[in-house]
């Protein structure tokens, strides 16, 4: 009896170096708010792979993902030695990392990110496969998910910055109050930075600084106290306004119009694709035409009415 070998599609990041800005991370909201601990190198490896998954389709757990030094260098700007060390460190520790999700009804799910991780020293690359349990949280997603551009987090130097940014993206209302203890649990810091000042300095303040410097949003937080004790943080954020660049010679002028529309309607257009923004512009233009026609018809009716009234008054005057 002959066994048929499954040929796993190998997804190489260096094949799409010019497409880095288009890579998008999509995660189930339960995974965004799960409790886990990762290093920066580990999280970078995971996010690069997740950004290559078609989140609308089922992930085959036999699919393999390859990340090499050039991918890390291109996405983060680090030098070759740092990229090598990051790959090796990430591959070494990632296999043993677990995720904790508490569900409604009291169930507690523990699972691993990956089923296998292989670091190839001579090639300077990592090949990994996701675990079977993680698949529903990163593929076949149609609702209750968080989505953002990979490039918005890859310049961060702290894993906490990535976690805070993901949470901000999930909290679509642009403000959220979170208990300090919940953040500790989310980041696996129950036994670290016991003094709140250290926690703020090493985790929250670092995240705010990097998010404001490297990402597409501006974020801040305020402390909430119960008596003299700080018990929660209130986070606020909004998209950064993009300055319009001067049109290049021979460029399509409609591109500038799209940018201007997005700038004026930042909240409405945030996270939308160019095609979606174009449709919004077209819908608004149609609405304006309807309103203009309505105003014109209204003005014409008003004018006709005034003329009729004038004729009646004129006839009354003549009869007198």
N, C-alpha and C positions, 0 to 999 in steps of 0.2 A: 504494500500500500504506500503510495507516494503522497507526502504532505505538500500542500500548495503553500508556498511562502508568500506572506503579505509584503508587498513592496511599499514601504512608507514614503510618502512624499517629503522630500527634504526641503525645507524653506530656508534659504540663505539670505540673510539680511543685506550682504554686500551687493546683491543683484539689484537692489532698489535704493542705492545710496542717494540718488537724486529725488527720491520720493519721501524722504524722512519727514518732511513737514506735513505730509498727508496721513501719516500713520495715526490711527485712532485706537485708544484703549476703551473697551466696553466691559463693564463688570456688573453682575447682579448686585442690587443694593445690599442684600444680606452679606455678600462678601466684602463690600466696602466697609460695613460696620461689624465685621467679624473681629475676634480677638486673635492677634498673632504678632510675632516678633520676627523682623527681618533686618539684615544689614542693608546698606545702600547698594552694594554690589549684587546681592541676591534679588532685591526688588527690581533693579534695573534689568537683570536677565529675564525675570518673569514678565515685566511690562513690555519689553521688546517682543517677546514671543506672543503675548496676548494681543498686541497690536496687529499681528499678522493673521489672526483668526477671523474668519467671517462669522460675526456674532449672530447672524440670522440663521445659520445652518448648524447641523450637528457636528461636533468635534469628534473625530475618530481618535481614540486613545492610542492607536498605533502610529499616529502621525508624529514625525520627529521635527524638531526645530533646531537649527544650528545658528549660533551667534559667534562671531569671531572678533578679533581685536579691532579691525577696521570699523566694524559696526559701532563698538563702544566709543572709539575715537571720533567718528563722524557725528555721533549723537550727543556726546558730552564735551568734546573739546579737550579731553585729557591726552597726555602723551602715551607713547607705545608701552613703556614700562608699567605705567599705572593701569592701562587697559589690560595687560597680561595679568597683573596681580589681582585686578578686580574679577576677571574671569575665573581664575583659579580659586580665589577665596569664595566666590559665589557658588561655584560648582561643588566645592568641598563640603559646604555647610547646608546647601539648599535641600538635599535629600532628607535630612532629619527634621526639617521644619514642619510644624503642624498648625492647623487652623481650628479655631473654636467658634462654633455658632450655636447660640441658644435660641430655640424656636418657641413659638407660642404653644402652650400646652405642657411646657416643662422639659421637652427633650433637649438633649445636648449632643451636637454632632461634632466629632473630631475627625479630621481628615488631613491628608498630606497634599502638598502642591503638586509634586511630581512622583512618577513611578520609577524613573531612572534619570541619572545625570552622569554624563561622561565628559571629562576634561581631557583633551588631546594636547599634550604639552608641545609636541613637535609642530603641530598645525596651528597652535594658539587659538583653539576654538572649543566651544562647549556644545554638546548635543543633549537635548532633554526631551522627555515625554511627560505630558500631564497625567495625573492620576485619574482614574475612572470617576471618583466621587466629585472631583472639582469641575468636571465637564459641564454640568448643568448651570454652573455659576459664571461661565465665560463663553458659552455658545448657546444657540437656539433661544436667544433673548428677544422677546417682543414687548415686554413691559417691565416696570420696576427695575430699571438699570441706570447706571451712571456712565456718562460718556465724555471723553475729553481727548485733546490732541496730545500724543506722546511727547512732542517737542516741548510742551509746557512744563514738564517735570524733569526732563533728563539733565538739565543743567544744575539741579539741586545738589548740594553736597551733603545733605542730611536726609536720612530715610524718613524722619519725622515730618519733614517738609512735604514729602510725597503723600504721606498719610493724611495730613491736615488738608492739603489741596484736594484730595479725593473726597473728603468729607464735605468741604465747601461746595464742591460740584454737586454732591448729592442733595445738599440743603438748598434747593432751588429758590427759596424765598429770600436769599441774600442776608438773612439774619438767623442765628440759632443760638440757644442757650444750652450749654452742655455741662454736666456735673464733672468736677475735677476727677472724681474716682472713676467715672466712665472712660475718660480719656486715658487714664492710667491702665485700665483693663484692655482697651482697644490696642494700645501700643505695647502691651506686655511689660509695663513699668510699675507693677504693684510693689516691688521690692527695691526700686531704684529712685533716686532723687526724692528721698523722703521729706526733705525740707521744700516747702512750696516755692520759695525764692529760687532754689536750684532747678526745680522742675520748670518754672517759667523761663529761666535764663537758658537752660540747655535744650528745652523742647519747644515751647510755644514761641518765645521771642526769636529763636533761630528760624523756625518755620515762617513766621511773619516776614522776617527780613528777606529770606530767599524767595518767597512767593511774590513779594512786591518787586524784587529786583529782576527775577528771571521769567515769571509766568505772564499770562495774559490778563490777570486780575490784580486789583488792589485790595488788601485785606487788613483788618485791624481787630482788636478785641478789648473788652473791658471786663473788670473783675466784679463778680457779684458776691456780696457778703451776707452771712447770717450772723448778726452780732459783729464780732471782730474777726471772724473766721471767713476766709475766702472759700466758697463752696462750689462756685461755677464760673464759667467764662461765657461771655456773650460775644459771638463772632459776627462780624459784618464784612461784606465784600461786594464789589461791583466790577464790571469789566473796565479795562483801561480804554481810554479814548485813543483811537489810532489817528495820528496826524496824517493828513493827506500829502502824498508826495507829488512833486511836479510831474505832469504828464511827459513821458518820453516821446521823442520824435517818432511819428508813425504809430503811436500807441492808440488803442481803441478808447475814445473819449467816454464810452459807456462805463468803463472800469472805474473812472473817477466818480461818476455819478453813483455807482453802487457803493463805493467807499463813503461818499458823503451821506447817502441815505442811511447806511449802517451807523455812521457816527451820530447822526441826529436821532436815530431810533435804536440806540444801543441796547436797551433792555428787550425790545421787541425782536431784534435780529440776532441776539447773542446765541451762538451755537448753531446758527443756520448756515446752510451751504450757499454758495453763490447763486445757484439756480433757485433756491427757496427765496432768497432776498429779491431776485429779479421778479419772481411771481408776486411777492408783496408789493413791489413797486408798480407792477402792472395793475394789480387789484386797486391800489390807491389811486392810480391815474384814472381808472374806469369810474371809481366812486366820485372823483372830482368832476369828471365830465357829466355824470348824472346830476350832481348837485348844481353845477353851473347851468345845465339845461333847465333844472327845476327853478332856479333863480330867474333865468331868462323868461321862462313861461309865466312865472309869477309876476315878473315886471311887466310883461306884455298884457297880462290880464288886468293888472292894476292900471296901466295906461289906457286900455280900452274902456275900463270902467269910468275913469276920470273924464274921458271924452264923451261918453254917454251921459254922464251927469251934467257936463257943460252944455250939451245939446238940449237936455231937458230944461235947465235953468234959462237957456236962451229963449226957448219956446214959451216958457212961462212969462218972461219979460215982454215978449212981443204981444202976447195975449192981453197983458195988462194995458 
